[in-house]
Structures are given as structure tokens and as C-alpha cells.
């Protein structure tokens, strides 16, 4: 209770955190993405019918440029594993919509002083809704403590 009281007297952080989630239908664990690559190569068209092949997401950055999150992903993963979650670090968000969104978000974060992270989640048939909600609540709490 004392800690809660002390915390409520602290000024809230103005830090903005963007957390993106995408379903990896073949996954059986969570994957926290450390980076995104400036390349869009879609195996199938997106919802609008776009199917780029080896296209830079942001032309000015050049094809295959890498952007990384400011969050300490290895430490986050270690802490989440210690809390009993089935989670891994990933350095490959793919080249489809997830990577596309994450790359743009990392660019935006760099310009505007925000932070972002992308998490691939398994389908609910692999890890149920309650466990996924618990995982995300734990992750969000960890991220907020870093700001």
C-alpha cells in the first residue's frame, strides 16, 4: 500500500509507447521483435491488393536498412520467461504487413521521441485468451516502468 501511495504522488510520465501486435498463425509462443527491416516483400496481396516485391518501405532509408526499438528486448524476454511466459526474442518481423507497420512506427518514434515495440502473438488455439491478456498486461507494466 505504501508503494502505491508513493507511486500516486509521482508525476505521470508523458512518454508515449506504441505497442503493436500481430498474429503469427504458425507460432506457439510470443515473439518480441527487436527490429524491422526496410523491405516489403509480400507473398500474397494485403487487404488492398498491394503485393510489393523487394520494395523499400521508406525510400530515403534505402532497401534493407534496419531500425531497432529503444527497449531492451533481451532483458524484457528474460524477465517474461522468468515469470513463466513462453516468449522469445526475434530479429525477423517478416517482410509482410507486421514488418511494414513496425518499420513506419520505428521511423515515427525516432522523429517524435516516442517508443514502440512489436509483439507477434500465437493464435488463441495455441495460447488461450486469458494467458495472452495476462502476458500483454505484464509486458505493458514492464514497458511503463522503463519510461
C-alpha positions in Angstrom: 0.0 0.0 0.0 2.8 2.4 0.8 4.4 1.8 -2.6 1.0 2.5 -4.3 0.7 5.8 -2.3 4.2 6.8 -3.2 3.6 6.0 -6.9 0.4 8.1 -7.0 2.4 11.1 -5.8 4.8 10.8 -8.6 4.2 12.8 -11.8 2.9 10.6 -14.6 5.3 10.1 -17.4 4.4 11.8 -20.7 6.2 9.1 -22.6 4.2 7.7 -25.5 4.6 4.0 -26.2 3.2 2.3 -29.3 2.8 -1.4 -28.9 1.8 -3.3 -32.0 0.6 -6.9 -32.1 0.3 -9.3 -35.0 -0.9 -12.9 -35.1 1.7 -15.4 -36.3 -0.6 -18.3 -37.2 2.3 -20.8 -37.1 3.6 -19.8 -33.7 3.2 -21.5 -30.4 4.9 -18.8 -28.3 5.1 -15.0 -28.1 7.9 -13.2 -30.1 9.1 -9.8 -29.2 10.5 -8.1 -32.3 13.8 -6.2 -31.8 13.9 -4.7 -35.2 12.2 -4.1 -38.5 13.8 -4.1 -42.0 13.1 -1.5 -44.7 11.8 -4.1 -47.1 8.3 -5.0 -48.2 8.1 -8.4 -50.0 4.6 -9.7 -49.7 4.0 -13.4 -50.6 0.3 -12.5 -51.1 -1.5 -9.2 -51.5 -2.5 -7.2 -48.5 -6.2 -6.2 -47.9 -5.9 -3.5 -50.5 -4.4 -5.9 -53.1 -0.9 -4.5 -52.9 1.9 -7.0 -53.4 5.3 -5.3 -53.4 8.5 -7.3 -54.1 11.8 -6.1 -52.6 10.4 -2.5 -52.2 11.8 -0.2 -49.6 9.2 0.9 -47.0 10.8 4.3 -46.7 12.6 5.1 -49.9 15.0 7.6 -48.3 16.4 4.9 -46.0 17.4 2.5 -48.7 16.4 -1.1 -49.1 17.2 -3.4 -46.2 18.1 -0.6 -43.7 17.4 -1.8 -40.2 15.7 0.1 -37.4 15.7 -1.2 -33.8 13.5 -0.5 -30.8 14.9 1.5 -27.9 13.5 -1.0 -25.5 16.0 -3.6 -24.0 14.4 -6.6 -25.7 16.8 -9.3 -24.4 16.1 -8.1 -20.8 12.3 -8.0 -21.4 12.3 -11.5 -22.8 14.4 -12.8 -19.9 12.1 -11.2 -17.3 9.0 -12.6 -19.1 10.4 -16.1 -19.3 11.2 -15.9 -15.5 7.5 -15.0 -15.0 6.6 -18.2 -16.8 5.7 -17.0 -20.2 6.6 -18.8 -23.4 8.3 -16.0 -25.2 11.4 -15.5 -27.4 13.3 -12.6 -28.9 13.0 -12.2 -32.7 15.1 -10.3 -35.1 12.9 -11.0 -38.1 9.4 -9.5 -38.2 9.0 -10.9 -41.7 8.5 -8.8 -44.8 4.7 -8.5 -44.7 2.3 -6.1 -43.0 3.8 -6.6 -39.5 7.3 -5.5 -40.5 5.8 -2.7 -42.7 3.8 -1.3 -39.7 6.8 -1.7 -37.3 9.2 0.0 -39.6 7.0 3.0 -40.0 6.4 3.1 -36.3 10.1 3.0 -35.5 10.6 5.9 -38.0 7.9 7.9 -36.3 9.3 7.1 -32.9 12.8 8.4 -34.0 11.3 11.6 -35.2 8.8 12.3 -32.4 10.6 10.9 -29.4 8.2 8.1 -28.7 8.9 4.5 -28.2 7.5 1.4 -29.9 7.5 -2.3 -29.8 6.0 -5.1 -31.9 4.9 -8.4 -30.5 4.0 -11.4 -32.6 1.4 -13.5 -30.8 0.3 -17.1 -31.5 -3.4 -17.9 -32.3 -5.7 -18.4 -29.3 -5.8 -22.1 -30.2 -2.1 -22.3 -29.1 -2.2 -19.9 -26.1 -5.6 -19.1 -24.7 -7.1 -15.6 -24.4 -6.6 -15.3 -20.6 -2.9 -16.2 -20.9 -2.5 -13.7 -23.7 -4.2 -11.0 -21.8 -2.0 -11.8 -18.8 1.1 -11.7 -21.0 0.2 -8.3 -22.5 -0.7 -6.8 -19.1 2.6 -7.9 -17.7 4.5 -6.6 -20.8 2.8 -3.2 -20.7 3.6 -2.9 -17.0 7.2 -3.7 -17.7 7.4 -1.2 -20.5 5.8 1.6 -18.5 8.3 1.0 -15.7 11.1 1.7 -18.2 9.8 5.2 -19.1 
